[in-house]
């Protein structure tokens, strides 16, 4: 697709008021894409949990605007766009991919990239990414705990045209659907993604008609430059120096040996270098994290630590460099298994980089949150069966001035829960308990948030897969605060491993007890601040999320 920005002889100046208006318009397009995707999807995983993300890119492959959806999706999207741009996309195309070694994250996340054209010239790209409840592989739900290579995890799709010149490729679609469970649901969710991308093209063409070709493209540059300048200024306020941290994954699904993640964080004159050279080599199990996922976790932390109000686009990432050795846990080589890397290793990267920042600004960051997505997948093998997938919230770490939040998603995920009514209507499952875990948050001047207990009963024989963390190493308290409670997984009341795939009979109960957050500050100082904490909690609607 022709890069129209390369041919523009000059760009008009964008004044601050116009910049703010056009930035909000662009972000509004990305948000509307997400609304179309959620409204058109069939699977509860997308329409209820909203495990999906949408964004806009310019013709050079730079992120211009994104909806505030799933952090691990959004930071990794640029590599998907780069992978498609190498294929010479044309107007009327929609490209589909999920290959973690060619711009994807893990196989259940299917990404669509569409060139956006107005008046015969390229404007940019629309991108949607959604977690599909099944993409084939060795177990229903495509989240096997014991995978040793990516071929066991599902259908691997390099960049391919699912729509060419405006016509859907029915032969390719038939091939894809023949290799997944619940093909009718997959077909509908794919159509919803295509519709989301089409909405972006409509809206950007309208913006070009309103503002003019050159002015719209100048706005792309202006919003990116604005974010870059604000990010560099925010980093410049941090203390210069090098700060190290390490943390561990609790095995890879093959062994229970701890797997180290080590980082050296260097802050210098408005830029940040994040170096993972001393982290573990890639492992046999499925907790290897593709490079795009690792970078996504770093970008998330940098935005959270500096100024989350900086508009999220390519400019945010320009002052940040990430160094990862190829063939390592955080940049594996094929055919490494990676499904757990996207969901669990990304969380541990987040924790580790936050710990390094805490050495630089110790009084400004919370204690560790639950540090896991508590991935639960339940499905049947009998053809047109079912595939249920969910990530389960837990405790947020105690904050420097407030208690941690209870029962929330922490770190690299931002999904909702599946409402009990929707879950029981869609699947042969029954929710028998859903409650907070009392006293699971670490004690402290400001306590950690409490975790959740969620118990389901299967009504048919099924395959259960669990990909979880913080079952052995608790979320750490800081500044004298106590650690949060570790999580627990139980099947019919008996403990099972952090990473487990098991066949169960009808009537089996599956219980996930999620970790609490660490406490902040010495517990003995809490009494003096308890009244203030309660008042702050009443004024903080996020505490009840």
Protein Blocks (a to p, Z undefined) as FASTA:
>chain_A
ZZfklmpmbdcdddfklmmmmmmmmmmmmmmmmmmmmmmpmblklmmnopacdddddfko
pafbdcdfbfklmmmmmmmmmmmmmnopaehiacddfbfknopabfmlccddddddeehi
afbdcddddddfbegjjbehiiafkbcbfklnoccdddddfbgghiacfklmmmmmmmcg
hkllmmmmmmmmmmmmmmmmmmmmmmmmmnopklmmmmmmmmmmmmmmmmmmmmmmpccd
ddddddddebjhlamcdcddddddddeehiacddfklmccddfblmbccfklmmmmmmmm
mmmmmmmkbccdfklmmmpccdddehiaklccdfbdfklmmmmmmmmmmmmmmmmmmmmm
mmlcccddekpahiacdddfehjacdddddddddddddfkbccdehiaehjbccdcddfk
lmmmmpccddfbdcddehkaccdfbdcddddddddddfbdcddddddehklbccddeehi
acdddddddeehiacdfbdcddddehiacdddddddddedjfklmmmmmmmmmmmmmmmm
klmZZ
